[in-house]
Amino acid sequence: DIVMTQSPDSLAVSLGERATIDCKSSRSVLYSSNNKNYLAWYQQKPGQPPKLLIYWASTRESGVPDRFSGSGSGTDFTLTISSLQAEDVAVYYCQQYYTTPEYSFGQGTKLEIK
Amino acid sequence: QLQLQESGPGLVKPSETLSLTCTVSGGSISSSPYYWGWIRQPPGKGLEWIGYIYYTGSAHYNPSLKSRVTISVDTSKNQFSLKLSSVTAADTAVYYCARTYCSGGSCYDFFEYWGQGTLVTVSS
């Protein structure tokens, strides 16, 4: 099994400031044949289903604001919100889709306004 | 726009079988090459992938749940279903149905479309 560990568990950032969330996998999710990292990020607001933000570690889903960006490779990944808006308050999850069929999620990071 | 909607009992007794259905609208469940999946989230906790199915009936399950899970598809109703047997309080969760992402004829195992979720409580 690949274990996904996010840090921190919770985070408070001022409006307009940068927020960064880390996700570490217990082994590499980089597929050598296509040089792609099998890592996605989701945003979940209270009472709503998760929303896909980023896949292939750094590709934004259509319609996602460009203040959201993903980076990293292999085992270490980061989700960055460049300028926090009030509507970004949510829990964020990473998910690896490298191993079939054990697709594991991180435990989640709760993002709040400071 | 594709929409998914979960339905089923909100309360299940311990040791019984949890049964949920996901109805797909705005698209055909037989559209190749998508996979249709179930994910659950215990109250206040994180996400757990349960399994998914292709319209042909080929299914894949989380090994930790495999002995208790069956996912099936009914293309005539544009629905797919989840059955989880021998439930306990630990199976209390919001259950989501979802569709995988596909591009250029290939599918990848993350979820692009989600239902709103349905809370299932296991209690006597």
Interface residues (C-beta under 8 A of the other chain):
Chain A: Y38 A40 Y42 Q48 P49 P50 K51 L52 Y55 E61 Y93 Q95 Y97 T100 P101 E102 Y103 S104 F105 G106 Q107 G108
Chain B: G46 L47 E48 W49 G51 Y52 H60 Y61 N62 P63 Y96 A98 Y101 Y108 D109 F110 F111 E112 W114 G115 Q116 G117
